[in-house]
Amino acid sequence: MVLTRENAVNLTLAVLLLAVPLAASALGQPFYITLATRIAILALAALGLNLALGLGGMVSFGHAAFFGIGGYAAGILASHALSGEPLLFDLSGTAQMPIIWLVAVIAAGLVALAIGALSLRTSGVYFIMITLAFAQMVYYFAISWPAYGGEDGLSIAVRNQFPGTNTMRPLNFFFVAYAVLLAGIGLFALIRASRFGAALVATRQNEIRVAALGIDPYRIRLAGFVISAMITALAGALYADLNRFVSPSMLAWHMSGELIVLIILGGTGRLFGPLAGAALYVAFEFALGGLTERWQFFLGLILLGVVLFARGGLLGLLAGKTKHG
Amino acid sequence: MVEPVLQIDNLVKSFGALRATDGITLDLKPGEIHALIGPNGAGKSTLIHQICGTLKQDSGTIRLAGEDIGALSAAARARRGLGRTFQVSSLAPEFSALRNVMLAVQARQGSSFGFFRPVMRDRSLIDPAMAILERVGLSDRARLPAAELSHGERRQLEIAMALALQSKALLLDEPMAGMGPEGSKRLTGFLDTLRQEAPILLVEHDMDAVFALADRISVLVYGRIIATGTVEDIRRDPAVRTAYLGDHA
C-alpha cells in the first residue's frame, strides 16, 4: 500500500481508536472504553450505509430498519437462550455472537431485498421517502409486538459471548467490535475496487451510460443495497450487545438520520469517512452533552458548516479529494 | 440478399396528436454505414430512443440479427449487441478514460458481479481497454478523469466505449457534434475504418462527413423517411432538396 495522504489519515484514525481504550484501561477509566466501542459500532453501521449512499448514490433514509433488525436478532436470540424456550419449532436461542451475527445479517439481507426491490423502482426524493416509510413500518411493528417488549424494548441480561474471550470485560468487547469494524472496512475497500464496485460507482455517476453498456443498473443497485443493509445489521447486533438492551428507538427514523449525518460529517463515499464521522459525532455528544442538553443544536451548526464549506467532510478536509485511479 | 443486422419495420410513436415516428422502416446491412439525416424536429432523437430502448414504440418491430428486441430494456439490448454513442457525451465523469473503457470491457465480458478482485490489477480488463484507447488516439490521456478531457477527447472516448462492447451494430448519435473542422476530418477517417467491424447507423448533421462516409442515406422529415438511397441518389432527389438540403447540395 502506498502511503498517500489519505492512507496516512486513515491509519491515524485506526490507531487513535485503538489507543484511546488501551490508555483508558491503563488509567482505570472504563467509561472511555465504552465511548470508543460506541464509535466503532456506529462507524460500522455508517460504513454499511456508505456503501449504498456513498458508492451507489442511494440516499436511504431507512437504514435504521436494518440496524434495528440486527439489534433485535441479538436481543431475541439471547432472550431465548436465557429462558430455554425454543424460538421456532426445535430451534433454540443462542448467546454466541457469531451465530447471532449470521442470523442478523441474513434477516436484514432478506428484508433489504424486499424493501430494495420495491424502493429502487423510484429515485431521488421518492426513494428517500419510500425507504423511510418501510423503516417506519418495521418500527411500528416492533412497538406493537408485545412478545419482545414492544415499546419498552428488550434487555439482554448477560452480554452475548464470543469464543475465546470474556465479552463482559469492556476492553475485550471493544476488541471484538474493533476487529469487526476493521474487517468491514476491508470488505468495503475490496468491493469498491472490484468489478461490482466499478459498476456501482458508475451507476451513481451515469445510470443511462451504464445501461447503454449492457449493465442493468437496477440489479447493481439492489445488490449494493442488500450488502449495505447486511453490514448495518451486523453493527446493530453489536450495538444491542454494547447497551445490553434493544428497543424500537434503534429502528426509529431518528437513527436513520443519524447514520446519514455520520457519513456527511466524515466524508461521503470515503473508506474511513464513517469512522471519522462517528468519532466526531460521539466526541461532540460527549463534550457538548456535558455542557448543555441542547448539544444537538450545536451539532446542527457544525453540520451546516460542513455542508456549506467542507463538502468532503472531515476526510475531505484532511486528505483532499477522492481519486478513482 | 444479405440479412440485415438491424431491421426496423413500420415503427410508430405518437405524443398526443403528434406522430413523431410515423411508420418508419429502415435497415442496416453488414459492412455499411447508413446515415440518417433530417432537419431539427424531424424525429431523429425519438427514433434513436426507440431503437436503444429508452422509449417504447406504440407499434412496429425492431430486430437485431433476426431477434425481436422491441420489448427489451436498454441494458438487455446492449447485451445483445447494440452499441451506441450519445449526442451529448455521456460518460462516468469521475472515472479516468481508462476506467470508462474498462467498464465497457467488463460489461462485454458479462461479469459485473465480481466482488473481490481489484479491477486495477485485472489485465483482462486493462489490456483490451488500453488497446482501444490506443486505437482512438487517447492512450496518453488514459489516466485523466473523463470530466477533465476536452470536448473532442470526450467524443473519442464515447466511441472507444462503444468499440469495447464489440457490438453487432453501432448507433452513433451526432459523433461530430461540436468538433472543429480538423477534428471532424480525423474522426471521419476513423469511422471509415470501422464499418467492417460493425455496421453503423450514423445520425449526423455534418454533411461533409455524411457524404464522405455513407453507403446509403435515409432522409427523415416529420417522422417519415422521404427517401433512401446512395449519396448520388439523395443529392439528386428533388423532394430531399426542397425539404432539407436547400442550397447545401
Interface residues (C-beta under 8 A of the other chain):
Chain A: L190 I191 A193 S194 R195 F196 G197 A198 A199 V201 A202 Q205 N206 I208 R209 V210 A211 A212 L213 G214 I215 D216 P217 I220 A223 T322 H324 G325
Chain B: C52 T54 S73 A74 A75 A76 R77 A78 R79 G83 R84 F86 S90 L91 A92 P93 E94 F95 S96 R99 M102 L103 A104 Q106 A107 R108 G110 S111 S112 F113 G114 F115 F116 R117 P118 V119 M120 D122 L125 R143 P145 M161 L165
